[in-house]
Amino acid sequence: MQPLSDISTTLFLALAARYVGSEPMLADAAALCAGRTRGWSTWCALQDADQLLIAESLRFRPSLVAQPKRFLMSAEAIIKGERSPFELIDASKLSDELHEQDCYRISPHLNADQLIREYFEALKYGRATPVYAQLPESGDVVLKHIAGDQVRVFVVPESERSVLEVADCHIHIPSSPAVQEIEWELGSLRELAQQLDATPNLHSQHEASLTNIWGSEPKRAADSGNFYRVNAPTGTGKSVAMVMMSIDAARRGHRVVIAVPTLVELENTVRILRLSLAVAAADLKVAPLHSATRVYERAQIQFAQSNTASAYDYACLLDAYASDLLDVEPGKEPCFNVRVSTQEEGRLEHSKRLNHCPFLFKCGRTRMLSEALEADIVVINHHALLSGTTRIPLSDADQFPGPRSLIELLLRTAPVFLVDEIDGLLKSAIDSSVIELKLGNQGDNSPLLRLFNTVVGRSNIPGIDRSSLYRVNWALTYCTLSVSQLMNLQQEKYFEWPKKETTWSDADDTFITEKLGINREELEQLFNNTNRIPPHLERLSHHLACWRSNDGEHKLETLAVNLGHLIKALSDSGLLPAPLKEHDQIRLKASLILRGTLLVIETHLRNLQVELSGFVNAEVPNAYEVRRSIAGPEPLSPTPNAPCSGPCLVSSGKTVATMTRP
């Protein structure tokens, strides 16, 4: 059976050939698989069913193939493989490495729609259902939490088995039909404003705020698929008008999501809504929603203030049964990394992972999400809206397995979104997309270096396959020692770093090919020391292969000096398109060094990313931080390009606007 990554690659190759063009480039399929449809003019012209097909394909495809380089590697293997459903337009390139610009097509004897249907079904239903352990039917229940080298044991005596969950639980996902249009009438909003103004424990500026923001229009409507933004100066009452619009929509049966900048605004908005609903719609519910990692912090504040708002009954109930009598560190509870231990007479102890902690549906982490999905109005902070995720089992987990983003859950269940401070939402989106991983072995604050010190040199880590351990050892070595070697060469003036602060392996490919008089295919062969390059570049190719391997056999300082001499000799030989000026020789030397070394480092970073999931599951210290830095935060939505079916309103310090849900 094909792996899901190959199934996904085949599907998106077929989708590009069906919807982009009959002979698309590999770059088209890679962009489609990455979800980059924003600049695709054809997208809006597609039928809803076709848009939904692409959106669902994005939802089910593994995140790894969203990386263009990984997609191209998989696509090349598929196109060049036996019985491939695709063929290259230029068949002569079958023996060469494929690039983004290469074009392909679906084999003439295949039907594109049938091919897409077949691979979409294979992707949707191809995941093997994970098999988790079950609690023993009798006797004491022994649970374990393995974190690196530390093992905590929890024992629930048989006499207290009644406290454990006896069946699989999940949070229900409420149904939410598509809404094509939502209207607000000025008369209803004014009546609500007057009612709130007359309440002693609320301010008396509701009607004034409505007048400032609404104007004189008797009715305003929001259409599905459209985004509305209202500009207004600070202090004119945008947030007040938004609260009234949310209450008015909720009273008419629409679930509403309000997004606010920070947790402080979240608590204030929830408090104001509860006071307002007590007057205007006592049967409606409002609930806060934020990252699960902040539950402990917010609960502590609410307890300290004797706040009447729910503190989620925060506590790790497993601690009561810990054999070491210690409390788990807040925020690091073993909710999804608990194993049940069993031992039959005369046999070794055996442990297997549970789906989740047996107390999960009795603790505050679950209560927060459960209350939010049951509420008529949900208030969430910007950061959680964009990057918050949950692994709590949901009623549609069979259809959508794996971790779920909060924005996906809210978009599925609420047709109306109201966003306060839309400019702040944009800033949060940018901040959530910025990642940084410090390479090299200098300093002691880098997660990569801390992971290197934890892993390298060890022959065994519980829960980690030895082959994966060796691959990670190699990857960590290249990403630390090789990077430090490279930076040391630059600091010692053996080559000049490009004027731009950051660069990448193929940044100067055009410059290199022009100065050496070769094409892109010959450039690839230049670093592999093959016989498919011009004879006068053979010595240079043999030299560059040493930079590509960097196996410690050669001293890099000597290699750098020799490379400078080789470039000068080539320039003087008259075999290049033109003699190289001194500054071109300096730049060419740097470009060749960086192309040889950075490509190897990028390759090992990809290998590290592939293997790190197992290290994260085994809770190896610093593995999660390194994986997140390489891969970036969780996607803003698994279906970022889905068609919209309900309107939503948004506001900023100078604005109020709307977006929609898929």
ZIPE-V654915 format. One record per backbone hydrogen bond with DSSP energy under -1.0 kcal/mol. CO is the residue of the C=O (numbers start at 1). NH is the residue of the N-H. If there is no record, write none. Layout:
co = [CO & CO]
nh = [NH & NH]
//
This chain:
co = [3 & 4 & 5 & 6 & 7 & 8 & 9 & 10 & 11 & 12 & 13 & 14 & 15 & 16 & 16 & 24 & 25 & 26 & 27 & 28 & 29 & 30 & 31 & 32 & 35 & 37 & 40 & 43 & 47 & 48 & 49 & 50 & 51 & 52 & 53 & 54 & 55 & 56 & 57 & 63 & 64 & 67 & 68 & 69 & 70 & 71 & 72 & 73 & 74 & 75 & 76 & 85 & 87 & 90 & 91 & 93 & 99 & 100 & 102 & 103 & 105 & 107 & 111 & 112 & 113 & 114 & 115 & 116 & 117 & 118 & 119 & 120 & 121 & 141 & 142 & 143 & 144 & 145 & 147 & 150 & 152 & 153 & 154 & 156 & 157 & 158 & 160 & 161 & 171 & 180 & 182 & 184 & 185 & 186 & 187 & 188 & 189 & 190 & 191 & 192 & 193 & 194 & 196 & 199 & 205 & 206 & 207 & 208 & 209 & 210 & 211 & 218 & 220 & 222 & 223 & 228 & 230 & 233 & 237 & 238 & 239 & 240 & 241 & 242 & 243 & 244 & 245 & 246 & 247 & 249 & 250 & 255 & 256 & 257 & 258 & 259 & 260 & 262 & 263 & 264 & 265 & 266 & 267 & 268 & 269 & 270 & 271 & 272 & 273 & 274 & 276 & 277 & 281 & 285 & 285 & 287 & 291 & 292 & 294 & 295 & 296 & 297 & 298 & 299 & 300 & 301 & 302 & 303 & 311 & 316 & 318 & 319 & 321 & 329 & 333 & 335 & 338 & 339 & 340 & 342 & 344 & 350 & 352 & 353 & 357 & 359 & 360 & 363 & 364 & 366 & 367 & 368 & 369 & 370 & 371 & 376 & 377 & 378 & 379 & 380 & 381 & 382 & 383 & 384 & 388 & 390 & 393 & 394 & 396 & 404 & 405 & 406 & 407 & 408 & 409 & 410 & 416 & 417 & 418 & 419 & 421 & 422 & 423 & 424 & 425 & 426 & 427 & 428 & 446 & 447 & 448 & 449 & 450 & 451 & 452 & 455 & 461 & 465 & 466 & 467 & 468 & 469 & 470 & 471 & 472 & 473 & 474 & 475 & 477 & 477 & 479 & 480 & 481 & 482 & 483 & 484 & 485 & 486 & 487 & 488 & 489 & 490 & 504 & 506 & 508 & 509 & 510 & 511 & 512 & 513 & 513 & 519 & 520 & 521 & 522 & 525 & 534 & 535 & 537 & 538 & 539 & 540 & 541 & 543 & 544 & 545 & 546 & 555 & 556 & 557 & 558 & 559 & 560 & 561 & 562 & 563 & 564 & 565 & 566 & 567 & 568 & 569 & 581 & 582 & 583 & 584 & 585 & 586 & 587 & 588 & 589 & 590 & 591 & 592 & 593 & 594 & 597 & 598 & 599 & 600 & 601 & 602 & 603 & 604 & 605 & 606 & 607 & 608 & 612 & 613 & 614 & 615 & 616 & 618 & 620 & 622 & 623 & 624 & 625 & 626 & 627 & 628 & 639 & 645 & 646 & 649 & 650 & 652 & 654 & 655 & 656 & 657 & 661]
nh = [7 & 8 & 9 & 10 & 11 & 12 & 13 & 14 & 15 & 16 & 17 & 18 & 19 & 20 & 21 & 104 & 29 & 30 & 31 & 32 & 33 & 34 & 36 & 35 & 37 & 40 & 43 & 46 & 51 & 52 & 53 & 54 & 55 & 56 & 57 & 58 & 59 & 60 & 61 & 66 & 67 & 71 & 72 & 73 & 74 & 75 & 76 & 77 & 78 & 79 & 80 & 107 & 105 & 93 & 94 & 96 & 102 & 27 & 26 & 89 & 87 & 110 & 115 & 116 & 117 & 118 & 119 & 120 & 121 & 122 & 123 & 124 & 125 & 156 & 341 & 154 & 339 & 152 & 150 & 147 & 145 & 323 & 143 & 141 & 160 & 161 & 163 & 164 & 395 & 224 & 222 & 220 & 189 & 190 & 191 & 192 & 193 & 194 & 195 & 196 & 197 & 198 & 199 & 202 & 209 & 210 & 211 & 212 & 213 & 214 & 215 & 186 & 184 & 182 & 226 & 658 & 656 & 236 & 241 & 242 & 243 & 244 & 245 & 246 & 247 & 248 & 249 & 250 & 251 & 254 & 253 & 416 & 378 & 418 & 380 & 420 & 382 & 266 & 267 & 268 & 269 & 270 & 271 & 272 & 273 & 274 & 275 & 276 & 277 & 278 & 280 & 281 & 284 & 376 & 377 & 379 & 294 & 295 & 298 & 299 & 300 & 301 & 302 & 303 & 304 & 305 & 307 & 306 & 314 & 319 & 321 & 322 & 155 & 332 & 335 & 357 & 354 & 144 & 352 & 350 & 347 & 342 & 340 & 133 & 360 & 362 & 363 & 367 & 368 & 370 & 371 & 372 & 373 & 374 & 375 & 256 & 287 & 258 & 289 & 260 & 385 & 386 & 387 & 388 & 406 & 404 & 171 & 397 & 400 & 390 & 409 & 410 & 411 & 412 & 413 & 414 & 257 & 649 & 259 & 651 & 425 & 426 & 427 & 428 & 429 & 430 & 431 & 432 & 450 & 451 & 452 & 453 & 454 & 455 & 456 & 458 & 464 & 469 & 470 & 471 & 472 & 473 & 474 & 475 & 476 & 477 & 478 & 479 & 481 & 482 & 440 & 484 & 485 & 486 & 487 & 488 & 489 & 490 & 491 & 492 & 494 & 493 & 507 & 509 & 512 & 513 & 514 & 515 & 516 & 517 & 518 & 523 & 524 & 525 & 526 & 528 & 537 & 538 & 541 & 542 & 543 & 544 & 545 & 546 & 548 & 549 & 550 & 559 & 560 & 561 & 562 & 563 & 564 & 565 & 566 & 567 & 568 & 569 & 570 & 571 & 572 & 573 & 585 & 586 & 587 & 588 & 589 & 590 & 591 & 592 & 593 & 594 & 595 & 596 & 597 & 598 & 601 & 602 & 603 & 604 & 605 & 606 & 607 & 608 & 609 & 610 & 611 & 612 & 616 & 617 & 618 & 620 & 619 & 148 & 623 & 626 & 627 & 628 & 629 & 630 & 631 & 632 & 642 & 179 & 661 & 419 & 657 & 655 & 232 & 652 & 230 & 650 & 645]
//
